[in-house]
Every structure is written in C-alpha cells, then in structure tokens.
C-alpha cells in the first residue's frame, strides 16, 4: 500500500492561457432555426454551418444542431448530433462572437465517419469564413 500524497509534493502544471470562452445556449424555437437558415452559411466536408448576427444587443451565443433522416436511423442521427455538440463545446465556444446564432447541420455519412480532428479544422475554417470581413 502506498502512502497518500501530502500537500505541496509533485509538479504543478499551469493551464495554458486561453481567451475567455463564451457560454453557449441551445436554440429551442423553430423560428430561430429558420432565421439562421436564411442568413450566412458555409459548407464543409463534414457539416454545414449557418450563422446569423441577431443585432439585438443580447451578448449570449446560441447554437443549434440539426440531423435529418437523410443521415440515417436514430442511432446515426444521435451520433451525429453528439459529435456536433462536442465540436461546439471545443471549437465554437472560444471562437464564437457574442450576439450570434450558429446552427450546425449534419451531412449524410460525412458527419459520423469523418475523423474528429478534421471536423474541428472544418469548424474553425467555417467560423473564420462566416466572420470574414465583419467586425
């Protein structure tokens, strides 16, 4: 049996400096999804990103996820949405702009089968493209 570690022993690693991430709120109303669908969009190999500046003064970032029956059965649709939610937490939260709505739309076969690292790169590129030329 090993003795328990005492306070102060070991190496203390500091967390790397990251910009403060905004909190993401999930969109619930159909009208919000329809407004985002008619705004800016950027397609990638793994998914489609739709983004809209609400311009309502609310600093909250809202995000939505869509996986239609074209994706496959319920198991594949849920897997696609889980992967999109993980992408939003990891990539979209630090790079999102306050007051914007983002909708991630799954693509058949691609969202579920594409390597996660490539999906992350796709989302970074899509967010940069959506915000290019905007302040």
C-alpha positions in Angstrom: 0.0 0.0 0.0 1.4 3.4 -1.0 1.1 6.3 1.4 -1.2 9.2 0.4 0.5 12.2 -1.2 0.9 15.2 1.0 0.2 18.8 0.1 3.0 20.5 -1.8 4.6 17.5 -3.4 4.8 16.9 -7.1 4.9 19.3 -10.1 2.3 21.9 -10.5 1.4 22.5 -14.1 -0.2 25.8 -15.1 -3.1 25.8 -17.6 -2.3 27.5 -20.9 -3.6 30.9 -21.5 -6.8 30.8 -23.5 -9.2 33.6 -24.3 -12.3 33.6 -22.2 -14.9 31.3 -23.8 -18.5 32.5 -24.1 -21.2 30.3 -22.8 -23.3 28.5 -25.4 -27.1 28.3 -25.1 -29.0 25.8 -27.2 -31.7 27.2 -29.5 -35.1 25.8 -29.0 -37.5 27.7 -31.2 -38.1 26.8 -34.8 -38.3 30.4 -35.8 -34.7 30.9 -34.7 -33.6 28.0 -36.9 -35.5 29.4 -39.9 -33.8 32.8 -39.4 -30.4 31.2 -39.3 -31.1 29.2 -42.4 -31.8 32.4 -44.4 -28.5 34.1 -43.1 -24.9 33.4 -43.8 -23.8 29.8 -44.4 -20.6 27.9 -45.0 -20.4 24.4 -46.2 -17.6 22.0 -45.2 -16.9 18.3 -45.9 -18.4 17.3 -42.6 -21.3 19.6 -42.0 -23.0 22.9 -42.9 -22.6 26.0 -40.6 -25.3 28.6 -40.7 -24.7 31.8 -38.8 -26.7 34.9 -38.1 -26.0 38.2 -36.2 -29.0 38.8 -34.1 -28.2 42.5 -33.6 -30.5 42.6 -30.6 -27.9 43.7 -28.0 -28.0 40.3 -26.2 -24.4 39.1 -25.7 -25.5 35.4 -25.4 -24.3 33.0 -28.1 -26.9 30.5 -29.2 -26.2 27.3 -31.1 -28.5 24.7 -32.7 -28.0 21.2 -34.2 -29.9 19.5 -37.0 -29.6 16.0 -38.2 -32.4 15.0 -40.6 -33.5 11.4 -41.6 -31.1 11.7 -44.5 -28.3 11.0 -42.0 -29.7 7.5 -41.3 -31.5 5.8 -38.5 -31.9 7.2 -35.0 -28.6 5.8 -33.8 -26.7 7.6 -36.6 -28.6 10.8 -36.1 -27.9 10.8 -32.4 -24.2 10.0 -33.0 -24.0 12.9 -35.5 -25.6 15.3 -33.0 -23.3 14.2 -30.2 -20.3 14.9 -32.4 -21.6 18.3 -33.4 -22.3 19.2 -29.7 -18.7 18.2 -28.8 -17.4 20.3 -31.7 -19.4 23.3 -30.5 -18.1 22.9 -26.9 -14.5 22.5 -28.1 -14.2 24.8 -31.1 -17.2 27.1 -31.3 -17.2 28.3 -27.7 -13.8 30.0 -27.8 -14.3 31.4 -31.4 -17.9 32.4 -31.4 -19.0 36.1 -31.4 -21.4 37.5 -28.8 -24.9 38.1 -30.2 -24.7 35.5 -32.9 -26.7 32.3 -33.6 -25.0 29.3 -35.1 -26.6 26.1 -36.5 -24.6 23.0 -37.3 -26.3 20.8 -39.9 -25.1 17.2 -40.2 -24.2 15.8 -43.6 -25.1 12.3 -44.6 -22.3 9.8 -43.9 -19.7 12.6 -43.5 -20.5 13.9 -40.0 -20.4 10.4 -38.5 -17.5 8.9 -40.4 -15.1 11.9 -40.8 -12.2 12.0 -38.3 -12.9 14.3 -35.4 -9.7 16.3 -35.9 -10.8 17.1 -39.4 -14.2 18.2 -38.2 -12.5 20.5 -35.7 -10.4 22.0 -38.5 -13.6 22.3 -40.7 -15.4 24.3 -38.0 -12.5 26.6 -37.4 -12.3 27.4 -41.1 -16.1 27.8 -41.4 -16.3 30.2 -38.5 -13.5 32.3 -39.9 -15.2 32.3 -43.3 -18.5 33.4 -41.9 -16.9 36.3 -40.0 -14.5 37.3 -42.7 -15.0 41.0 -43.5 -17.2 41.5 -40.5 -16.4 43.5 -37.3 
